[in-house]
């Protein structure tokens, strides 16, 4: 018997096998007749109705919007046709108010016939989505999927699988040849492979082997002579017991055997507070560092060596310190939620790679994941999504199209309640764990754009009835204010949202929602910054919050009566920057971080009304490197602490290759692989070379790899996209430029690949053994990213 559940007046099938409306017979996608511009493509979907249905809607997820607004989809035609080719128009369905349950929004598309028609049992139908201009998809991540019919308050799934899809002009043989050529070129354009004498990732500044061996024995002691704080030594002690079955004790006594921790003169490690020196000799291992941070990284190096050589270590002297002070990972928890346990595992992996900053993206259009006691609706509404909820189904990928879903478990779809958020207790637990692993957490909520979940949660504060450039005001607002206007005046975001900006022009004013908006945004900013205090890491700013500031549509607030006086003649970007300047003025104790648009125009110039460098924690440059380098140079010259997150180098959510099965986007590069991440070392050098003033070079503080999760629905998928790319990032951000780039400007890719290994040995085998993770290519190491026969035999 079919099991059903009622969710906000929508009946949802719990056992989809009993609730399948019909199978999708075929989905054909690509450039077709009538697709005139390079960006246009069409989609043809064939299915047969299983029953008679009236008052139906057709929905799906695709990482392309089907809204027609501004330059989006100007030629779009959407129809449903019967077997006789009699066609009816389909219209894009939207909710009439932010306080109502969602229909279409962003990458979620829900269509209905413009005039009522019935679907008849046993009849074949064709859905035509013609001349979308958001670029032709090239892999299964980007095809329309998780199709469903909503009819008579019930949702029915339309099943599809990989055999259902035909991508016009996709040729597997040509793609395989392109991939092979790319891998071969990267390999032979790299510095020649040399014997390193070690398998350490990232490569240390100096490794000098000596004769003799140190035997790893039970009962080994750790003598901490650096300080009486044994916290870091005890972490290492537990790891030795857990992973190597070596029982150890920790004390603060002088000794000449075992592991001895000493103070080092800063000059031995280039005056770098994260540096360390290890001397392995026959009777002892001596660790020298300035502080517990350096000791922690020394232990990470020893763990690698000990795990791969569990009985004895070769005598050697290792001198090591990082190239950059900021070595980061962005984790997007807004699009897909990850548990505290899973984030701790990310912290473990970061620490193993000697990365030190976790930039957590807690809020975006699709979700708000931080529980603030004064604002329960932020998570009651903002952390929940499904059809029939205030926030509808978002980013609901299909499990049988995902290569990382090795067990083929069903993924949440339109009818499943998807939720998750972090309590204050969760955040304190994460901070404590990150502190112990020398990792700083920087919280991020995205405003003034990318703010739809925030707006949906608190519409009375964040929806301005004066703003006719928002879709909300096109005849429908929460206050039922009718703004007679042309739909072409409304904005649309890059992801297809028409209602995801907050009312910046009302800040600090009595105009419209100004008083409530000002009070609430101030309180939210302050409470988040306060929540992340208590961090004890070397470079932590306990008053730092990232506000995103990216990708505001150029047409936002263009028809907003609240934008008076100084606001009136500003562009959307200038309004965004002015808002942040005012926000910073009202919060002088906070450091504001964000993407480059926080202070920079779309070229390299800085805005006029911007947050000063003295009140900025970090500016992240996301543009592709050929434009981003000059942007980063100018930011650094003007005193802004700048982090390089060039999309073509270190956006880890992008696909490894253009193979149809590889998950991820490809808008910035066709090859977002480990070599690409390593090449950020070259981009960093090019950026530094553009700065003449030596003091200003220090404003290029580091490199970040991003894990945006629009297309990352599970933890296994997250690990697949992160590893082994994270090793390339670690090598680029920690190892000296003289190691990563030789005199011919060749990367040390062959060396890194050799240290990553081919499965049974090497750094990837170490990660698998220590943490039980399955990296891309498991269990065969880096073989998928090197030419056949050069390193791995597969």
KALINTA-V323527 format. One record per residue. N is the residue number from 0. SS is DSSP state (H for helix, E for strand, - for the rest). PHI is phi in whole degrees, -180 to 180 (NA if undefined). Layout:
{{N/SS/PHI} {N/SS/PHI}}
//
This chain:
{{0/-/NA} {1/-/-69} {2/-/-96} {3/E/-131} {4/E/-138} {5/E/-93} {6/E/-132} {7/-/51} {8/-/70} {9/E/-110} {10/E/-87} {11/E/-114} {12/E/-81} {13/-/-87} {14/-/-112} {15/H/-62} {16/H/-61} {17/H/-95} {18/H/-121} {19/E/-71} {20/E/-71} {21/E/-174} {22/E/-89} {23/E/-78} {24/E/-74} {25/E/-161} {26/E/-132} {27/E/-111} {28/E/-134} {29/E/153} {30/-/-75} {31/-/-127} {32/-/-57} {33/-/96} {34/-/-80} {35/-/-94} {36/-/-93} {37/-/-62} {38/-/-87} {39/-/-84} {40/E/-151} {41/E/-130} {42/E/-134} {43/E/-120} {44/E/-121} {45/E/-112} {46/E/-152} {47/E/-120} {48/-/-71} {49/-/-88} {50/-/-149} {51/-/-83} {52/E/-141} {53/-/-123} {54/-/51} {55/E/-100} {56/E/-132} {57/E/-115} {58/E/-132} {59/E/-167} {60/E/-108} {61/-/-154} {62/-/-77} {63/-/-145} {64/-/-81} {65/-/-117} {66/-/-76} {67/-/-106} {68/E/-158} {69/-/52} {70/-/-87} {71/E/-77} {72/-/54} {73/-/-65} {74/-/-105} {75/-/-64} {76/E/-125} {77/E/-128} {78/E/-143} {79/E/-121} {80/E/-125} {81/E/-91} {82/-/-64} {83/-/-89} {84/-/65} {85/-/-84} {86/E/-117} {87/E/-126} {88/E/-71} {89/E/-107} {90/E/-115} {91/E/-74} {92/-/-91} {93/-/-133} {94/-/-71} {95/-/-85} {96/-/-157} {97/-/-67} {98/-/-89} {99/-/-100} {100/-/-60} {101/-/-67} {102/-/-117} {103/-/-66} {104/E/-167} {105/-/62} {106/-/-87} {107/E/-96} {108/E/-119} {109/E/-129} {110/E/-121} {111/E/-141} {112/E/-65} {113/-/-67} {114/-/-124} {115/-/-58} {116/-/-136} {117/-/-99} {118/E/-94} {119/-/-104} {120/-/-55} {121/-/84} {122/-/-91} {123/E/-88} {124/E/-135} {125/E/-126} {126/E/-103} {127/E/-113} {128/E/-119} {129/E/-107} {130/E/71} {131/E/-66} {132/-/-109} {133/-/-103} {134/-/79} {135/-/-66} {136/-/-70} {137/-/-122} {138/-/-148} {139/H/-67} {140/H/-61} {141/H/-100} {142/-/-80} {143/-/-63} {144/E/-156} {145/E/50} {146/E/-64} {147/E/-152} {148/E/-115} {149/E/-106} {150/E/-150} {151/-/53} {152/-/63} {153/E/-130} {154/E/-106} {155/E/-123} {156/E/-85} {157/E/-112} {158/E/-78} {159/-/-147} {160/-/-147} {161/H/-61} {162/H/-70} {163/H/-72} {164/E/-98} {165/E/-132} {166/E/-96} {167/-/-59} {168/-/72} {169/-/-82} {170/-/-123} {171/H/-61} {172/H/-62} {173/H/-66} {174/H/-65} {175/H/-60} {176/H/-65} {177/H/-65} {178/H/-64} {179/H/-61} {180/H/-63} {181/H/-63} {182/H/-61} {183/H/-65} {184/H/-62} {185/H/-59} {186/H/-67} {187/H/-83} {188/-/-88} {189/-/-90} {190/-/-62} {191/-/-57} {192/-/-67} {193/-/-131} {194/-/-71} {195/-/-93} {196/-/80} {197/-/-156} {198/-/-118} {199/-/-76} {200/-/-128} {201/-/-73} {202/-/-61} {203/-/-74} {204/-/-61} {205/E/-149} {206/E/-131} {207/E/-125} {208/E/-78} {209/E/-134} {210/E/-78} {211/E/103} {212/E/-139} {213/E/-105} {214/E/-88} {215/-/-89} {216/-/-129} {217/-/-64} {218/-/87} {219/E/-61} {220/E/-109} {221/E/-112} {222/E/-107} {223/E/-94} {224/-/-102} {225/-/-77} {226/-/-163} {227/-/-87} {228/-/-83} {229/-/-98} {230/H/-56} {231/H/-68} {232/H/-62} {233/H/-72} {234/H/-62} {235/H/-65} {236/H/-57} {237/H/-65} {238/H/-67} {239/H/-63} {240/H/-68} {241/H/-71} {242/H/-98} {243/H/-122} {244/-/56} {245/-/-105} {246/-/-75} {247/E/-134} {248/E/-128} {249/E/-119} {250/E/-146} {251/-/-119} {252/-/-99} {253/-/-64} {254/-/-162} {255/-/-125} {256/-/-132} {257/E/79} {258/E/-101} {259/E/-117} {260/E/-107} {261/E/-123} {262/E/-82} {263/-/-119} {264/-/-71} {265/H/-53} {266/H/-63} {267/H/-71} {268/H/-125} {269/-/59} {270/-/57} {271/-/-98} {272/-/-68} {273/-/-97} {274/-/-80} {275/E/-159} {276/E/-133} {277/E/-121} {278/E/-120} {279/E/-94} {280/E/-136} {281/-/-55} {282/-/-109} {283/E/-159} {284/E/-121} {285/E/-105} {286/E/-106} {287/E/-124} {288/E/-156} {289/-/-83} {290/-/-162} {291/H/-67} {292/H/-64} {293/H/-62} {294/H/-62} {295/H/-58} {296/H/-70} {297/H/-63} {298/H/-63} {299/H/-61} {300/H/-66} {301/H/-64} {302/H/-60} {303/H/-57} {304/H/-65} {305/H/-70} {306/H/-67} {307/H/-86} {308/-/-135} {309/-/-71} {310/-/-107} {311/E/-157} {312/E/-115} {313/E/-70} {314/E/-60} {315/E/-167} {316/E/-118} {317/E/-121} {318/E/-115} {319/E/-153} {320/-/-165} {321/-/-81} {322/-/-71} {323/-/-123} {324/-/-80} {325/E/-112} {326/E/-133} {327/E/-122} {328/E/-130} {329/E/-94} {330/E/-118} {331/E/-89} {332/-/-102} {333/-/-76} {334/-/-71} {335/-/-136} {336/-/-87} {337/-/-125} {338/-/-71} {339/H/-58} {340/H/-61} {341/H/-68} {342/H/-67} {343/H/-61} {344/H/-68} {345/H/-60} {346/H/-62} {347/H/-56} {348/H/-67} {349/H/-61} {350/H/-62} {351/H/-62} {352/-/-93} {353/-/62} {354/-/-90} {355/-/-130} {356/E/-139} {357/E/-110} {358/E/-98} {359/E/-98} {360/E/-92} {361/E/-91} {362/E/-146} {363/E/-153} {364/-/-59} {365/-/-96} {366/E/-178} {367/E/-125} {368/-/-110} {369/E/-105} {370/-/-82} {371/-/-116} {372/-/-54} {373/-/-78} {374/-/-135} {375/-/-62} {376/H/-69} {377/H/-59} {378/H/-104} {379/H/-60} {380/-/-106} {381/-/-70} {382/-/-104} {383/E/-128} {384/E/-149} {385/-/178} {386/-/-66} {387/-/99} {388/-/-94} {389/-/-58} {390/-/-103} {391/-/-76} {392/-/-64} {393/-/-132} {394/-/52} {395/-/-96} {396/-/-71} {397/-/-99} {398/H/-59} {399/H/-80} {400/H/-103} {401/-/-102} {402/-/-64} {403/-/-80} {404/-/-87} {405/-/-65} {406/-/-90} {407/-/54} {408/-/-75} {409/-/-68} {410/-/-95} {411/-/-57} {412/-/-126} {413/-/-58} {414/-/-92} {415/-/-102} {416/-/-72} {417/E/-109} {418/E/-153} {419/-/160} {420/-/-155} {421/E/-112} {422/-/-76} {423/H/-64} {424/H/-63} {425/H/-59} {426/H/-65} {427/H/-63} {428/H/-66} {429/H/-66} {430/H/-63} {431/H/-60} {432/H/-67} {433/H/-66} {434/H/-55} {435/H/-64} {436/-/-106} {437/-/60} {438/-/-119} {439/E/-87} {440/E/-104} {441/E/-112} {442/E/-80} {443/E/-133} {444/E/-121} {445/E/-92} {446/E/-144} {447/-/-82} {448/-/-91} {449/-/54} {450/-/-115} {451/H/-64} {452/H/-64} {453/H/-64} {454/H/-66} {455/H/-62} {456/H/-75} {457/-/-132} {458/H/-64} {459/H/-68} {460/H/-102} {461/H/-116} {462/-/-111} {463/-/-100} {464/-/-65} {465/-/-79} {466/E/-92} {467/-/-83} {468/-/-84} {469/-/-91} {470/H/-57} {471/H/-58} {472/H/-95} {473/-/-82} {474/-/91} {475/-/-145} {476/-/-136} {477/-/-65} {478/-/-104} {479/-/55} {480/-/-89} {481/-/-93} {482/-/-110} {483/-/-67} {484/-/-162} {485/-/-81} {486/H/-59} {487/H/-68} {488/H/-82} {489/-/-83} {490/-/-93} {491/-/-145} {492/-/-81} {493/-/-57} {494/-/-89} {495/-/92} {496/-/-87} {497/-/-115} {498/-/-155} {499/-/-120} {500/-/-117} {501/-/-90} {502/-/-83} {503/H/-61} {504/H/-70} {505/H/-95} {506/-/-63} {507/-/60} {508/-/-135} {509/-/-100} {510/-/-77} {511/-/51} {512/-/-85} {513/H/-49} {514/H/-60} {515/H/-72} {516/H/-61} {517/H/-61} {518/H/-60} {519/H/-74} {520/H/-69} {521/H/-62} {522/H/-65} {523/H/-64} {524/H/-61} {525/H/-64} {526/H/-69} {527/H/-69} {528/H/-60} {529/H/-67} {530/H/-60} {531/-/-100} {532/-/-77} {533/-/91} {534/-/-87} {535/-/-115} {536/-/-71} {537/-/-58} {538/-/-113} {539/-/-70} {540/-/-111} {541/-/-76} {542/-/-121} {543/E/-105} {544/E/-140} {545/E/-94} {546/E/-111} {547/E/72} {548/-/74} {549/-/-103} {550/-/55} {551/-/-78} {552/-/-58} {553/-/-63} {554/-/-99} {555/-/-66} {556/-/59} {557/-/-76} {558/-/-133} {559/E/-119} {560/-/-67} {561/-/-76} {562/-/-85} {563/-/-110} {564/H/60} {565/H/-64} {566/H/-83} {567/-/-58} {568/-/-104} {569/-/-87} {570/-/-72} {571/H/-59} {572/H/-65} {573/H/-65} {574/H/-65} {575/H/-61} {576/H/-66} {577/H/-64} {578/H/-59} {579/H/-68} {580/H/-62} {581/H/-67} {582/H/-61} {583/H/-66} {584/H/-59} {585/-/-83} {586/-/-135} {587/-/-66} {588/-/-86} {589/-/-100} {590/E/-104} {591/E/-102} {592/E/-118} {593/E/175} {594/E/-75} {595/H/-58} {596/H/-67} {597/H/-57} {598/-/-132} {599/E/-116} {600/-/-77} {601/-/-70} {602/-/-95} {603/-/-93} {604/-/-73} {605/E/-91} {606/-/-72} {607/-/-86} {608/-/-109} {609/-/-136} {610/-/-65} {611/-/-69} {612/H/-58} {613/H/-66} {614/H/-114} {615/E/-111} {616/E/-78} {617/E/-151} {618/E/-113} {619/E/-101} {620/E/-103} {621/-/-101} {622/-/-58} {623/-/-60} {624/H/-60} {625/H/-67} {626/H/-111} {627/H/-69} {628/H/-60} {629/H/-65} {630/H/-64} {631/H/-64} {632/H/-59} {633/H/-69} {634/H/-61} {635/H/-65} {636/H/-61} {637/-/-96} {638/-/89} {639/-/-86} {640/-/-66} {641/E/-116} {642/E/-112} {643/E/-88} {644/-/-132} {645/-/-59} {646/H/-61} {647/H/-76} {648/H/-99} {649/H/-133} {650/E/-88} {651/-/-73} {652/-/-77} {653/E/-77} {654/-/-69} {655/-/-60} {656/-/-145} {657/-/-81} {658/-/-61} {659/-/-60} {660/-/-86} {661/-/-73} {662/-/-79} {663/-/120} {664/E/-83} {665/-/-145} {666/-/-68} {667/-/-102} {668/-/-164} {669/-/-84} {670/-/-137} {671/-/-102} {672/-/-120} {673/H/-67} {674/H/-62} {675/H/-60} {676/H/-63} {677/H/-64} {678/-/-66} {679/H/-63} {680/H/-64} {681/H/-68} {682/H/-62} {683/H/-65} {684/H/-65} {685/H/-62} {686/H/-65} {687/H/-63} {688/H/-67} {689/-/-83} {690/-/-115} {691/-/-79} {692/-/-69} {693/H/-60} {694/H/-64} {695/H/-73} {696/H/-58} {697/-/-66} {698/-/-76} {699/E/-83} {700/E/-88} {701/E/167} {702/E/-132} {703/E/-132} {704/E/-102} {705/E/-110} {706/E/-117} {707/-/-66} {708/-/-117} {709/-/-52} {710/-/-110} {711/-/-125} {712/-/-87} {713/-/-138} {714/H/-68} {715/H/-59} {716/H/-66} {717/H/-60} {718/H/-65} {719/H/-58} {720/H/-75} {721/H/-84} {722/-/-121} {723/-/-95} {724/H/-55} {725/H/-57} {726/H/-66} {727/H/-63} {728/H/-62} {729/H/-61} {730/H/-62} {731/H/-69} {732/H/-93} {733/H/-101} {734/-/-69} {735/-/-65} {736/H/-58} {737/H/-67} {738/H/-88} {739/H/-77} {740/E/-132} {741/-/-88} {742/-/-67} {743/-/-95} {744/-/61} {745/-/-96} {746/E/-77} {747/-/-85} {748/H/-62} {749/H/-63} {750/H/-65} {751/H/-62} {752/H/-59} {753/H/-62} {754/H/-74} {755/H/-68} {756/-/88} {757/-/-109} {758/-/131} {759/-/-85} {760/-/-130} {761/-/101} {762/H/-65} {763/H/-66} {764/H/-64} {765/H/-62} {766/H/-63} {767/H/-65} {768/H/-67} {769/H/-79} {770/H/-118} {771/-/70} {772/-/-89} {773/-/-113} {774/-/-71} {775/-/-64} {776/-/97} {777/-/-56} {778/-/-100} {779/-/-105} {780/-/64} {781/-/-91} {782/H/-58} {783/H/-70} {784/H/-113} {785/-/-129} {786/-/-62} {787/-/-58} {788/-/88} {789/-/-86} {790/-/-137} {791/-/-105} {792/-/-84} {793/-/-63}}
//
